[in-house]
């Protein structure tokens, strides 16, 4: 059986992966880990590349890319995620208190809730929008002075209705309302005022606007451009929304909308200026944290449970501390360490008294998490964080398959295909069986020809995590036997070879062009709301080149991303 090619998604290769009869063991992961296109299908149709095109050794992108051609991704009509919806309501009505009820859970595609193709609408979601619009409108009319100066006057001036409709619609729609939209809203306001009075007209109009597709969705039509028939530049307000929802998880502020109105976002320098302003704000940290938690599958740490018999000291507070520690750590890596290499080589962790035994460090005096040095021979970077290791493990034992797939799918952009239907679980130890390590138990079945094609790449990485048990604590033995953490990387751009342990794996990943290209792709997919099969990898080349020039500083990756042509334009839909 042919090996899965680790660059199939980065190169646009079309290598098929044949799956044999189901005899290998253990599931790879939940539904969010499954590829969005046929296994091994790559993106040759999207990129139009020669599947054997050589790669640029500095970017991991095919040399055959024509850089004279402006490339852009499709612009799906994106519904505000629940997070974006909540933040937008808060920013749209500052100074007005109202409750935000939970909405139907957002669907995810390969971990991301921003992907348009995964979003859906349901009766319960529509009812949720209706109820929320009513609650907000009621809160507004109870505090009209915080909403509109003229609306709070007694009586309101005759021009107030039209002024309120025009101003509010433009803010809610994140663009100037069209003549037709203003006509409809003004007519609604006038008829409501005639029937029920001014205050009720305000309430009815707010309810209508908050249930409008123009508020709930981000529609990007672009503007005509004769220079590039296959792509079109976004309008200023459309680009302002792209910037703000990526970097702040909310609607553009007044400064950004003013820049859009002046035409400042039509230039690269103007976009860079606004991007740096947004990144300097504390709200950017929360937005980046959201991406990183989805990218790295932090939901695996939700409701973390471990066997009381195997780990008697593990409590709900331990689980929460592990999750909080991992979140604090990736935030520190992005903003304080600031480089991609630091994600894999930093030798610190956030630890409190409860986590100190897991990390093998002296217990801090406080129960609060604090940044401490860890043993560099045992831990370095993200992949040795106890919370992440515990999330990608079972209740009683470590999970080499889950940990291997994490690296392949999130750091190398090579998500393996799911196991064939009917694949049995990994064999469990039975009374009287000779002691075996987790690795030895899996090797019994994974060596079979029908399994080895996929598991050779998964296990070659996953076994390197063998020094960490199910709660992420270091161990030298497993089930009384010495740990074997030897690993191997195959079919990669620049990582092939053997290594010993996760610290050594991290050192290899820190210098990898493939990892750099994959992280860039993950950010692009999240930012543009597109699936893996929709993104032309050639469009990433200039961003990776700017990322290289910055010394691989992670905030600069975002500046390079949002100032790229691929971010500032959309592909043209042709019939």
Secondary structure by P-SEA (a helix, b strand, c coil): cccccccccccccbbbbbbcccccccccccccccccccccccccccccccccccccccccccccccccbbbbcccccccccaaaaaaaaaaacccbbbbbccccbbbbccccccccccccccaaaaaaaaaaaaaaaaaaaaccccccccccccccccaaaaaaaaaaaaaaacccccaaaaaaaaaaaaaaaacccaaaaaaaaaaaaaacccccccccbbbbbcccccbbbbcaaaaaaaaaaacccccccaaaaaaaaacccccaaaaaaaaaaaaacaaaaaaaaaaaaaaacccccccccccccccccccaaaaaaaaaaaaaaaaaaaccccccccccccccccccccccccccccccccccbbbbbccccccccccccaaaaaaaccccbbbaaaaaaaaacccccccccccccccccccccccccccccaaaaaacccccccccccccccccccccccccccccccccccccbbbbcccccccccccccccccaaaaaaaaaacaaaaaaaaaaaaaaaacccccccccccaaaaaaaaaaacccaaaaaaaaaacccccbbbbbcc
